[in-house]
Amino acid sequence: MPHYKPHVPSRNFKDSFLSSVVGILEIFKTQRNARIILAVAIIVVIIGLSFQITLVEMAILILTIGLVFVSEVFNTMTEEILDIISPQYNHKARIIKDIAAGAVLVSCLISMAVGCLIFLKRIF
């Protein structure tokens, strides 16, 4: 588990923004699934451009990709917090982690359904 510095409130917008960037970079550095989501997102956007989907369809794809990524971020946050609160195995913590992972799965399924609605009519 990475060593975290105590949180110091941000003094200005720039500090807040930089903290946000550090958080996003930490997700990509430490979370394999976040890197997979990014790779799939890039592929889907490229496919969308090659199929010349509409701007509205591209916006919907980007929103659903964002849904999946944000779900993964919250899943990671949940796991990290529970590992701090309960470093030893705890059945209730395991259930909470499973629920958070389930939220990621649901967002992936929604994203796949949206992708099918947008792309299948162009393929068949």
Backbone hydrogen bonds in HBPLUS format (Angstrom, degrees):
<---DONOR---> <-ACCEPTOR-->    atom                        ^
c    i                          cat <-CA-CA->   ^        H-A-AA   ^      H-
h    n   atom  resd res      DA  || num        DHA   H-A  angle D-A-AA Bond
n    s   type  num  typ     dist DA aas  dist angle  dist       angle   num
A0016-SER N   A0012-ASN O   3.12 MM   4  6.43 161.3  2.16 152.0 157.6     1
A0017-PHE N   A0013-PHE O   2.80 MM   4  6.02 161.6  1.83 158.1 163.3     2
A0018-LEU N   A0014-LYS O   2.88 MM   4  6.09 165.8  1.90 154.0 157.7     3
A0019-SER N   A0015-ASP O   2.93 MM   4  6.10 154.4  2.00 146.2 153.2     4
A0020-SER N   A0016-SER O   3.02 MM   4  6.27 149.8  2.11 143.6 151.8     5
A0021-VAL N   A0017-PHE O   2.98 MM   4  6.34 155.3  2.05 151.7 158.3     6
A0022-VAL N   A0018-LEU O   2.95 MM   4  6.19 160.3  1.99 149.2 154.4     7
A0023-GLY N   A0019-SER O   2.99 MM   4  6.23 152.6  2.07 143.4 150.7     8
A0024-ILE N   A0020-SER O   2.99 MM   4  6.32 156.5  2.05 150.4 156.2     9
A0025-LEU N   A0021-VAL O   2.88 MM   4  6.13 166.2  1.90 156.3 160.1    10
A0026-GLU N   A0022-VAL O   2.90 MM   4  6.06 149.9  1.99 144.5 153.1    11
A0027-ILE N   A0023-GLY O   3.06 MM   4  6.35 150.8  2.15 144.3 151.5    12
A0028-PHE N   A0024-ILE O   3.11 MM   4  6.49 163.0  2.14 154.1 157.2    13
A0029-LYS N   A0025-LEU O   2.82 MM   4  5.97 148.6  1.92 146.0 155.8    14
A0030-THR N   A0026-GLU O   2.92 MM   4  5.95 154.0  1.99 149.0 154.2    15
A0031-GLN N   A0027-ILE O   2.83 MM   4  5.43 146.1  1.94 149.0 155.5    16
A0034-ALA N   A0031-GLN O   3.13 MM   3  5.41 126.8  2.42 102.4 115.4    17
A0035-ARG N   A0031-GLN O   3.30 MM   4  6.75 152.3  2.38 148.0 155.4    18
A0035-ARG N   A0032-ARG O   3.03 MM   3  5.20 118.0  2.43  99.2 114.4    19
A0036-ILE N   A0032-ARG O   2.95 MM   4  6.32 150.4  2.04 150.5 159.8    20
A0037-ILE N   A0033-ASN O   2.86 MM   4  6.08 159.6  1.90 147.7 153.1    21
A0038-LEU N   A0034-ALA O   2.98 MM   4  6.22 157.4  2.04 144.6 150.4    22
A0039-ALA N   A0035-ARG O   2.99 MM   4  6.23 160.3  2.03 146.1 151.1    23
A0040-VAL N   A0036-ILE O   2.88 MM   4  6.13 168.4  1.89 158.7 161.5    24
A0041-ALA N   A0037-ILE O   2.83 MM   4  5.96 155.8  1.89 147.4 155.0    25
A0042-ILE N   A0038-LEU O   2.96 MM   4  6.22 159.5  2.00 151.5 155.9    26
A0043-ILE N   A0039-ALA O   3.06 MM   4  6.33 163.2  2.08 149.7 154.2    27
A0044-VAL N   A0040-VAL O   2.83 MM   4  6.04 163.3  1.86 155.3 159.8    28
A0045-VAL N   A0041-ALA O   2.93 MM   4  6.12 162.2  1.96 152.1 156.7    29
A0046-ILE N   A0042-ILE O   2.97 MM   4  6.17 160.3  2.01 149.4 155.0    30
A0047-ILE N   A0043-ILE O   2.87 MM   4  6.12 160.6  1.90 151.9 157.5    31
A0048-GLY N   A0044-VAL O   2.79 MM   4  5.99 157.1  1.84 147.2 154.4    32
A0049-LEU N   A0045-VAL O   2.87 MM   4  6.15 153.6  1.94 148.6 155.2    33
A0050-SER N   A0046-ILE O   2.89 MM   4  6.17 155.2  1.95 148.0 155.3    34
A0051-PHE N   A0047-ILE O   2.86 MM   4  6.11 147.0  1.97 151.0 159.8    35
A0053-ILE N   A0048-GLY O   3.09 MM   5  5.55 170.6  2.10 154.9 157.9    36
A0052-GLN N   A0049-LEU O   3.08 MM   3  4.85 150.1  2.17  95.8 104.8    37
A0058-MET N   A0054-THR O   2.90 MM   4  6.20 156.4  1.96 150.2 157.0    38
A0059-ALA N   A0055-LEU O   2.84 MM   4  6.04 155.9  1.90 146.6 153.6    39
A0060-ILE N   A0056-VAL O   2.91 MM   4  6.18 155.6  1.97 148.6 155.2    40
A0061-LEU N   A0057-GLU O   2.91 MM   4  6.18 157.3  1.96 147.0 153.3    41
A0062-ILE N   A0058-MET O   2.87 MM   4  6.11 163.6  1.90 153.1 157.2    42
A0063-LEU N   A0059-ALA O   2.89 MM   4  6.10 155.0  1.95 147.2 154.3    43
A0064-THR N   A0060-ILE O   2.95 MM   4  6.21 157.7  2.00 149.7 155.4    44
A0065-ILE N   A0061-LEU O   2.87 MM   4  6.12 153.8  1.94 150.4 158.4    45
A0066-GLY N   A0062-ILE O   2.86 MM   4  6.05 155.4  1.92 144.2 151.5    46
A0067-LEU N   A0063-LEU O   2.86 MM   4  6.17 145.9  1.98 141.9 151.7    47
A0068-VAL N   A0064-THR O   3.09 MM   4  6.38 156.4  2.14 145.3 149.8    48
A0069-PHE N   A0065-ILE O   2.95 MM   4  6.26 165.0  1.97 153.9 158.0    49
A0070-VAL N   A0066-GLY O   2.83 MM   4  5.95 171.5  1.83 156.3 158.7    50
A0071-SER N   A0067-LEU O   2.96 MM   4  6.04 153.9  2.03 142.8 150.5    51
A0072-GLU N   A0068-VAL O   2.97 MM   4  6.26 152.9  2.05 147.4 154.6    52
A0073-VAL N   A0069-PHE O   2.90 MM   4  6.26 151.6  1.99 149.4 157.9    53
A0074-PHE N   A0070-VAL O   2.94 MM   4  6.24 164.5  1.97 154.0 156.8    54
A0075-ASN N   A0071-SER O   2.89 MM   4  6.08 150.1  1.98 144.8 154.0    55
A0076-THR N   A0072-GLU O   2.89 MM   4  6.10 161.0  1.93 148.9 153.5    56
A0077-MET N   A0073-VAL O   2.86 MM   4  6.14 161.3  1.89 152.5 158.0    57
A0078-THR N   A0074-PHE O   2.91 MM   4  6.02 160.8  1.95 144.8 150.1    58
A0079-GLU N   A0075-ASN O   2.98 MM   4  6.25 162.8  2.01 151.7 155.9    59
A0080-GLU N   A0076-THR O   2.89 MM   4  6.10 165.8  1.91 155.5 159.3    60
A0081-ILE N   A0077-MET O   2.89 MM   4  6.04 167.5  1.91 155.6 158.9    61
A0082-LEU N   A0078-THR O   2.98 MM   4  6.11 166.2  2.00 150.8 155.0    62
A0083-ASP N   A0079-GLU O   2.91 MM   4  6.08 148.2  2.01 145.6 154.7    63
A0084-ILE N   A0080-GLU O   3.11 MM   4  6.39 141.3  2.27 142.3 151.9    64
A0084-ILE N   A0081-ILE O   3.12 MM   3  5.20 126.9  2.42  96.6 110.2    65
A0085-ILE N   A0081-ILE O   2.90 MM   4  6.18 167.0  1.91 156.8 160.3    66
A0086-SER N   A0082-LEU O   2.76 MM   4  5.59 159.7  1.80 144.9 151.4    67
A0094-ARG N   A0090-ASN O   2.94 MM   4  6.26 154.6  2.00 154.6 162.4    68
A0095-ILE N   A0091-HIS O   3.00 MM   4  6.35 153.1  2.08 149.2 156.0    69
A0096-ILE N   A0092-LYS O   3.00 MM   4  6.30 159.2  2.05 149.3 154.6    70
A0097-LYS N   A0093-ALA O   2.92 MM   4  6.18 160.4  1.96 151.7 156.9    71
A0098-ASP N   A0094-ARG O   2.90 MM   4  6.14 154.1  1.96 146.3 153.8    72
A0099-ILE N   A0095-ILE O   2.90 MM   4  6.17 152.4  1.97 149.5 157.0    73
A0100-ALA N   A0096-ILE O   2.97 MM   4  6.26 159.5  2.01 150.4 155.7    74
A0101-ALA N   A0097-LYS O   2.91 MM   4  6.18 157.2  1.97 148.2 154.7    75
A0102-GLY N   A0098-ASP O   2.82 MM   4  6.02 146.1  1.94 140.7 151.0    76
A0103-ALA N   A0099-ILE O   2.98 MM   4  6.35 141.3  2.14 144.8 154.7    77
A0104-VAL N   A0100-ALA O   3.29 MM   4  6.70 147.3  2.40 141.6 149.4    78
A0104-VAL N   A0101-ALA O   3.11 MM   3  5.14 119.9  2.49  94.4 108.9    79
A0105-LEU N   A0101-ALA O   3.03 MM   4  6.42 156.6  2.09 148.0 154.5    80
A0106-VAL N   A0102-GLY O   2.90 MM   4  6.20 160.1  1.94 151.3 156.0    81
A0107-SER N   A0103-ALA O   3.00 MM   4  6.24 160.9  2.04 145.8 150.8    82
A0108-CYS N   A0104-VAL O   2.90 MM   4  6.17 150.1  1.99 148.8 157.7    83
A0109-LEU N   A0105-LEU O   2.90 MM   4  6.20 157.9  1.95 153.7 159.5    84
A0110-ILE N   A0106-VAL O   2.93 MM   4  6.20 158.3  1.98 152.5 158.3    85
A0111-SER N   A0107-SER O   2.95 MM   4  6.10 158.7  2.00 142.5 148.7    86
A0112-MET N   A0108-CYS O   2.83 MM   4  6.09 155.3  1.89 150.0 156.8    87
A0113-ALA N   A0109-LEU O   2.93 MM   4  6.15 155.1  1.99 146.0 152.7    88
A0114-VAL N   A0110-ILE O   2.97 MM   4  6.25 159.6  2.01 152.3 157.5    89
A0115-GLY N   A0111-SER O   2.90 MM   4  6.14 161.2  1.94 148.2 153.8    90
A0116-CYS N   A0112-MET O   2.87 MM   4  6.14 155.4  1.93 148.0 154.4    91
A0117-LEU N   A0113-ALA O   2.96 MM   4  6.25 159.8  2.00 149.1 154.3    92
A0118-ILE N   A0114-VAL O   2.99 MM   4  6.26 149.8  2.08 150.0 158.3    93
A0119-PHE N   A0115-GLY O   2.79 MM   4  5.87 167.7  1.80 157.3 161.0    94
A0120-LEU N   A0116-CYS O   2.91 MM   4  5.23 156.0  1.96 135.6 143.5    95
A0122-ARG N   A0119-PHE O   2.92 MM   3  5.31 141.1  2.07 110.5 122.3    96
A0123-ILE N   A0119-PHE O   3.10 MM   4  6.37 133.2  2.33 147.5 161.1    97
A0123-ILE N   A0120-LEU O   3.13 MM   3  5.02 133.2  2.36  94.7 107.6    98
A0124-PHE N   A0120-LEU O   2.97 MM   4  6.05 169.2  1.98 160.6 161.4    99
